[in-house]
Amino acid sequence: MRSIEVAGARFCYDEAGTDHDGTIIVLHGGRGIGDHRSELAAYRPLCDRYRVIAYDQRGCGRTSLTPPFTFARLADDVDAMRRALVGEKKIILLGGSFGGMIALSAAVRHPGMLSHLILRGTAPSHDFEAEALANCKARLHKATSASVAMVEKIFSDAVIDDTELRLIWLALAPLYREDFDPDAALEQTRTMHLHAESHNALYRNKAQYDVRESMRAIAVPTFIFCGARDWICPPSQSRLMAERIPRAELMIVEGANHSVHHEANDLVITRIRDFLARHPVPGPR
């Protein structure tokens, strides 16, 4: 684990691979939940051709709990990390779930830093929550220790503390994967980093996140993929992004859920390679 002081916070990150064909910066999901380790594991096969950098976002994982915890600040952190670790070269930005929302925000706020944008199971506004709640109600039989009230709480700024956040996360875990493994979920939840403080702050002004119109200006090649069974960021959100981002391509993976990058890893890696090969960056990256 490495660390670096950027924009007033200390960020923890890892990297692998060499910049033969570009640098990929990976953004993990979870507002105050989790860290970069799972994302780096999923995309590590790309390290044969790309330098892959994954970091714990502000208020997440082992990165410092340094406010403000806002979409704008976390989007600006992406460009600050790029400048600190990559210099002025353009990057391939890959974000999933909440990390995809930050990636979209960064693409809108800092368009000049990107050569490509890759989005996994995410949404362009907070409106996805209504469909997610409906999906939760329909699939609650899969998560017998969970409740709709827990989902409503995790979509709010009312989480009491880190312990409650950890317990809710474990209860909801069966909803995230079609190949759910309860023992793996227990170990992941036991060892993951959760911060109710930053989680609540990032939900406090959630209505401010809405790039449904501004994403029309994203000019770089964009690859969007999600699981057909994604309960929390449903395929309807990926279709909307693909319709409005001018150079977007869409892949919906049958039989996969929100963790499509793990459930269908070989397919995801193959399609990312193909996408990047078909859209080379002219001139220096």
C-alpha positions as CSV (number, residue, x, y, z in Angstrom):
1,M,0.0,0.0,0.0
2,R,1.4,3.4,-1.0
3,S,0.3,6.8,0.1
4,I,0.5,10.4,-1.2
5,E,-0.5,13.8,0.0
6,V,-2.9,15.4,-2.5
7,A,-5.3,18.3,-2.2
8,G,-5.1,18.4,1.5
9,A,-5.8,14.7,2.1
10,R,-3.6,11.6,2.4
11,F,-4.6,9.1,-0.3
12,C,-3.8,5.4,-0.1
13,Y,-3.3,3.6,-3.5
14,D,-1.8,0.7,-5.3
15,E,-0.6,0.4,-8.9
16,A,0.5,-2.3,-11.2
17,G,1.7,-2.7,-14.8
18,T,3.5,-0.5,-17.2
19,D,2.2,2.3,-19.4
20,H,2.6,0.5,-22.8
21,D,-0.8,1.6,-24.1
22,G,-2.0,4.1,-21.4
23,T,-2.7,4.6,-17.7
24,I,-6.0,3.5,-16.2
25,I,-7.2,5.1,-13.0
26,V,-9.8,3.0,-11.3
27,L,-12.5,4.4,-8.9
28,H,-14.2,2.1,-6.4
29,G,-17.8,2.2,-5.4
30,G,-19.5,2.8,-2.0
31,R,-20.0,6.2,-0.4
32,G,-17.7,5.8,2.5
33,I,-17.9,2.0,2.1
34,G,-15.1,-0.3,0.9
35,D,-11.8,0.5,-0.8
36,H,-9.8,0.0,-4.0
37,R,-8.7,-3.6,-3.4
38,S,-11.6,-5.4,-5.0
39,E,-11.5,-3.1,-8.1
40,L,-7.8,-3.6,-8.6
41,A,-8.2,-7.4,-8.3
42,A,-10.9,-7.3,-11.0
43,Y,-8.9,-5.2,-13.5
44,R,-5.4,-6.6,-12.8
45,P,-5.4,-8.6,-16.0
46,L,-5.1,-5.3,-17.9
47,C,-1.7,-4.7,-16.3
48,D,0.0,-6.5,-19.1
49,R,-0.5,-3.5,-21.3
50,Y,-1.6,-0.7,-19.1
51,R,-0.5,1.0,-15.9
52,V,-3.4,0.5,-13.5
53,I,-3.8,2.8,-10.5
54,A,-6.5,2.3,-7.9
55,Y,-6.9,4.4,-4.8
56,D,-9.2,4.8,-1.8
57,Q,-11.3,7.9,-2.4
58,R,-11.5,10.7,0.1
59,G,-13.3,9.5,3.2
60,C,-13.0,5.9,2.1
61,G,-10.8,2.9,3.0
62,R,-7.5,4.0,4.4
63,T,-7.5,7.5,2.8
64,S,-7.8,10.2,5.4
65,L,-11.2,11.4,6.6
66,T,-10.6,14.9,5.3
67,P,-13.6,16.9,4.4
68,P,-15.4,18.2,2.4
69,F,-17.1,15.0,1.3
70,T,-18.8,16.2,-1.9
71,F,-19.1,15.0,-5.4
72,A,-17.3,18.0,-6.7
73,R,-14.4,17.6,-4.3
74,L,-14.0,13.8,-5.1
75,A,-14.2,14.6,-8.8
76,D,-11.5,17.2,-8.5
77,D,-9.5,14.7,-6.5
78,V,-9.3,12.5,-9.6
79,D,-7.6,15.2,-11.6
80,A,-5.3,16.0,-8.6
81,M,-4.3,12.3,-8.4
82,R,-3.7,12.2,-12.1
83,R,-1.4,15.2,-12.0
84,A,0.5,13.8,-9.0
85,L,0.9,10.3,-10.3
86,V,0.7,10.6,-14.1
87,G,1.6,14.2,-14.9
88,E,-0.2,15.9,-17.8
89,K,-0.9,12.8,-19.8
90,K,-4.5,11.9,-20.5
91,I,-5.9,8.9,-18.6
92,I,-8.4,6.2,-19.1
93,L,-10.9,6.7,-16.2
94,L,-12.8,3.6,-15.0
95,G,-15.4,3.9,-12.4
96,G,-18.1,1.5,-11.0
97,S,-21.2,2.2,-9.0
98,F,-20.5,5.4,-6.8
99,G,-17.1,5.4,-8.4
100,G,-18.9,5.7,-11.8
101,M,-20.8,8.7,-10.5
102,I,-17.5,10.4,-9.5
103,A,-16.0,9.4,-12.9
104,L,-19.0,11.0,-14.7
105,S,-18.6,14.1,-12.5
106,A,-14.9,14.3,-13.3
107,A,-15.5,13.8,-17.0
108,V,-17.8,16.8,-16.9
109,R,-15.6,19.0,-14.7
110,H,-12.2,18.1,-16.2
111,P,-12.8,16.9,-19.8
112,G,-9.3,17.6,-20.9
113,M,-7.8,14.9,-18.6
114,L,-9.4,11.9,-20.3
115,S,-8.7,9.8,-23.4
116,H,-11.4,7.2,-22.6
117,L,-14.2,6.8,-20.0
118,I,-15.3,3.3,-18.8
119,L,-18.4,3.0,-16.6
120,R,-19.6,-0.1,-14.7
121,G,-23.1,-0.4,-13.2
122,T,-23.6,3.3,-12.3
123,A,-26.2,6.1,-12.8
124,P,-26.2,9.7,-14.0
125,S,-28.4,11.1,-11.2
126,H,-29.9,10.2,-7.8
127,D,-33.2,9.2,-9.4
128,F,-31.9,5.6,-9.8
129,E,-32.9,5.0,-6.2
130,A,-36.6,4.6,-6.9
131,E,-36.0,1.7,-9.2
132,A,-33.5,0.2,-6.8
133,L,-36.0,0.3,-4.0
134,A,-38.5,-1.5,-6.2
135,N,-35.9,-4.1,-7.1
136,C,-35.1,-4.6,-3.5
137,K,-38.8,-5.2,-2.6
138,A,-39.1,-7.7,-5.4
139,R,-35.9,-9.6,-4.4
140,L,-36.0,-9.3,-0.6
141,H,-36.4,-13.1,-0.4
142,K,-32.8,-13.4,-1.4
143,A,-31.6,-11.4,1.6
144,T,-33.6,-12.7,4.5
145,S,-31.8,-10.6,7.1
146,A,-32.4,-7.3,5.2
147,S,-35.4,-4.9,5.1
148,V,-36.6,-2.2,2.8
149,A,-35.9,0.2,5.8
150,M,-32.3,-0.7,5.6
151,V,-32.0,0.2,2.0
152,E,-33.8,3.5,2.6
153,K,-31.3,4.2,5.4
154,I,-28.3,3.4,3.3
155,F,-29.7,5.8,0.7
156,S,-29.8,8.6,3.3
157,D,-27.6,10.6,5.7
158,A,-29.1,8.9,8.8
159,V,-26.7,6.0,9.3
160,I,-26.0,6.0,13.1
161,D,-22.4,4.8,13.1
162,D,-19.8,2.5,11.4
163,T,-21.2,-0.6,13.2
164,E,-24.7,0.0,11.8
165,L,-23.3,0.6,8.3
166,R,-21.3,-2.7,8.5
167,L,-24.3,-4.7,9.7
168,I,-26.6,-3.2,6.9
169,W,-23.9,-4.0,4.3
170,L,-23.7,-7.6,5.3
171,A,-27.5,-8.0,5.4
172,L,-27.8,-6.5,1.9
173,A,-24.8,-8.5,0.4
174,P,-26.9,-11.3,-1.2
175,L,-28.6,-8.7,-3.5
176,Y,-25.3,-7.7,-5.2
177,R,-24.3,-11.0,-6.8
178,E,-26.1,-13.8,-8.6
179,D,-23.3,-16.2,-7.4
180,F,-23.5,-15.1,-3.8
181,D,-21.1,-16.8,-1.4
182,P,-22.1,-16.1,2.3
183,D,-18.7,-17.1,3.7
184,A,-16.9,-14.7,1.3
185,A,-19.3,-12.0,2.1
186,L,-18.7,-12.4,5.8
187,E,-14.9,-12.2,5.4
188,Q,-15.2,-9.2,3.0
189,T,-17.5,-7.4,5.5
190,R,-15.3,-8.2,8.4
191,T,-12.2,-6.7,6.8
192,M,-13.6,-3.8,4.8
193,H,-13.3,-0.2,5.8
194,L,-16.6,1.7,6.4
195,H,-17.0,5.3,7.4
196,A,-20.5,6.5,8.4
197,E,-19.2,10.1,8.6
198,S,-18.3,10.4,4.9
199,H,-21.2,8.1,3.8
200,N,-23.7,10.5,5.5
201,A,-22.0,13.6,4.1
202,L,-22.1,12.2,0.5
203,Y,-25.8,11.5,0.8
204,R,-26.7,14.8,2.5
205,N,-26.8,16.7,-0.7
206,K,-27.5,13.8,-3.1
207,A,-30.0,15.8,-5.1
208,Q,-27.1,18.0,-6.4
209,Y,-25.8,15.0,-8.3
210,D,-27.4,15.1,-11.8
211,V,-25.3,15.0,-15.0
212,R,-28.1,13.8,-17.2
213,E,-27.8,16.8,-19.4
214,S,-24.2,17.8,-19.0
215,M,-23.0,14.3,-19.9
216,R,-24.1,15.0,-23.5
217,A,-20.8,17.1,-23.7
218,I,-18.6,14.1,-22.9
219,A,-16.5,13.8,-26.1
220,V,-14.2,10.9,-25.4
221,P,-14.9,7.2,-26.4
222,T,-17.0,5.7,-23.6
223,F,-17.7,2.1,-22.7
224,I,-20.6,1.4,-20.4
225,F,-21.4,-2.1,-19.0
226,C,-23.6,-3.5,-16.4
227,G,-25.3,-6.7,-15.3
228,A,-28.7,-7.4,-16.6
229,R,-29.7,-8.3,-13.0
230,D,-28.1,-5.2,-11.4
231,W,-30.5,-4.3,-8.6
232,I,-29.0,-1.0,-7.4
233,C,-27.9,0.7,-10.6
234,P,-30.4,-1.0,-13.1
235,P,-29.7,-1.4,-16.8
236,S,-32.1,1.4,-17.5
237,Q,-29.5,3.8,-16.1
238,S,-26.8,2.4,-18.4
239,R,-29.1,2.7,-21.4
240,L,-29.8,6.3,-20.6
241,M,-26.1,7.1,-20.4
242,A,-25.4,5.3,-23.6
243,E,-28.2,7.3,-25.4
244,R,-26.8,10.7,-24.2
245,I,-23.0,10.3,-24.3
246,P,-22.2,10.8,-28.0
247,R,-19.5,8.2,-28.4
248,A,-20.8,5.6,-26.0
249,E,-20.9,1.8,-26.4
250,L,-23.1,-0.4,-24.2
251,M,-22.8,-4.0,-23.0
252,I,-25.4,-5.6,-20.8
253,V,-24.3,-8.9,-19.4
254,E,-27.0,-11.5,-19.0
255,G,-27.0,-13.4,-15.7
256,A,-24.8,-10.9,-13.9
257,N,-25.6,-8.4,-11.1
258,H,-24.0,-5.3,-9.7
259,S,-20.7,-7.2,-9.4
260,V,-20.5,-8.0,-13.1
261,H,-16.8,-7.2,-13.2
262,H,-16.2,-10.2,-10.9
263,E,-19.1,-12.4,-12.0
264,A,-18.2,-12.2,-15.7
265,N,-14.5,-11.1,-15.4
266,D,-13.2,-12.8,-18.6
267,L,-15.9,-11.2,-20.7
268,V,-15.5,-7.8,-19.2
269,I,-11.7,-7.8,-19.6
270,T,-12.0,-9.0,-23.2
271,R,-14.5,-6.3,-24.1
272,I,-12.5,-3.5,-22.4
273,R,-9.4,-4.6,-24.4
274,D,-11.4,-4.6,-27.6
275,F,-12.9,-1.2,-26.9
276,L,-9.5,0.4,-26.1
277,A,-7.9,-1.2,-29.2
278,R,-10.6,0.2,-31.5
279,H,-10.2,3.7,-30.1
280,P,-6.5,4.4,-29.9
281,V,-5.4,7.8,-28.6
282,P,-3.8,9.9,-31.4
283,G,-0.4,11.5,-30.4
284,P,1.1,11.5,-26.9
285,R,-1.2,10.3,-24.1
